[in-house]
Amino acid sequence: MSRKRRNFTAKFKSDLVLELLKGEKDLNSVATENSIQPNLLRNWKKEFLDKASVVFDDSREENIREKLDEERKEKEEYAKKVGQLTMQVD
């Protein structure tokens, strides 16, 4: 019989990492209380700390806006092309 892979929410992960970073409990006790492997929690902590600077990155928002604008333009071009092809078929 195979075990079903568990998926954890981002909130759950961040809550555990923050609890760990407070220093009130050690890694093994937090992992045991939540029935997860200590290595998994260690990986979440590392990823959390590695990506912490993204929170203060203003260019991230600009990149998202640029991508949305590009997608809108592309969508408009496709709609225009579909309209042209529809007219040709008619």
C-alpha positions as CSV (number, residue, x, y, z in Angstrom):
1,M,0.0,0.0,0.0
2,S,1.4,3.4,-0.9
3,R,1.2,6.4,1.4
4,K,-0.6,9.5,0.2
5,R,1.6,12.5,-0.1
6,R,0.6,15.3,2.3
7,N,0.4,18.9,1.1
8,F,1.0,21.7,3.5
9,T,-0.3,25.3,3.0
10,A,2.0,28.2,2.9
11,K,0.4,29.6,6.1
12,F,1.1,26.3,8.0
13,K,4.7,26.3,6.8
14,S,5.3,30.0,7.7
15,D,3.6,29.6,11.1
16,L,5.9,26.7,12.0
17,V,9.0,28.5,10.7
18,L,8.1,31.6,12.7
19,E,7.5,29.5,15.8
20,L,11.0,28.0,15.3
21,L,12.6,31.4,14.8
22,K,11.1,32.7,18.0
23,G,13.5,30.2,19.7
24,E,11.0,29.0,22.4
25,K,11.1,25.5,21.0
26,D,13.8,23.5,19.2
27,L,13.4,22.1,15.7
28,N,12.8,18.5,16.8
29,S,10.0,19.4,19.3
30,V,8.2,21.6,16.7
31,A,8.5,18.8,14.1
32,T,7.3,16.1,16.5
33,E,4.3,18.2,17.7
34,N,3.2,18.6,14.1
35,S,4.0,15.1,12.9
36,I,6.5,16.2,10.3
37,Q,10.2,15.3,9.6
38,P,12.8,17.6,11.1
39,N,14.6,17.8,7.8
40,L,11.4,19.0,6.1
41,L,11.1,21.8,8.7
42,R,14.8,22.6,8.3
43,N,14.3,23.0,4.5
44,W,11.2,25.2,5.1
45,K,13.3,27.4,7.4
46,K,16.1,27.7,4.9
47,E,13.7,28.5,2.1
48,F,11.9,31.1,4.3
49,L,15.2,32.9,5.1
50,D,16.5,32.7,1.6
51,K,13.4,34.4,0.2
52,A,12.8,36.9,3.0
53,S,14.3,39.7,1.0
54,V,11.6,39.3,-1.7
55,V,9.1,40.9,0.7
56,F,10.9,44.2,0.4
57,D,11.6,44.1,-3.3
58,D,9.6,46.8,-5.1
59,S,10.7,45.6,-8.5
60,R,8.7,42.4,-8.1
61,E,5.4,44.4,-8.3
62,E,6.7,46.3,-11.4
63,N,7.5,42.9,-13.0
64,I,4.0,41.6,-12.4
65,R,2.5,44.8,-13.9
66,E,4.7,44.4,-17.0
67,K,3.7,40.8,-17.4
68,L,0.0,41.6,-17.1
69,D,0.3,44.4,-19.7
70,E,2.1,42.1,-22.1
71,E,-0.6,39.4,-21.6
72,R,-3.3,41.9,-22.2
73,K,-1.7,43.1,-25.5
74,E,-1.2,39.5,-26.6
75,K,-4.9,38.7,-25.8
76,E,-6.0,41.7,-27.8
77,E,-3.9,40.6,-30.7
78,Y,-5.4,37.1,-30.6
79,A,-8.9,38.5,-30.4
80,K,-8.2,40.7,-33.4
81,K,-6.8,37.8,-35.4
82,V,-9.8,35.6,-34.5
83,G,-12.1,38.4,-35.7
84,Q,-10.2,38.7,-39.0
85,L,-10.4,34.9,-39.5
86,T,-14.0,34.8,-38.7
87,M,-14.7,37.5,-41.3
88,Q,-12.7,35.6,-43.9
89,V,-14.7,32.4,-43.1
90,D,-18.1,34.3,-43.4
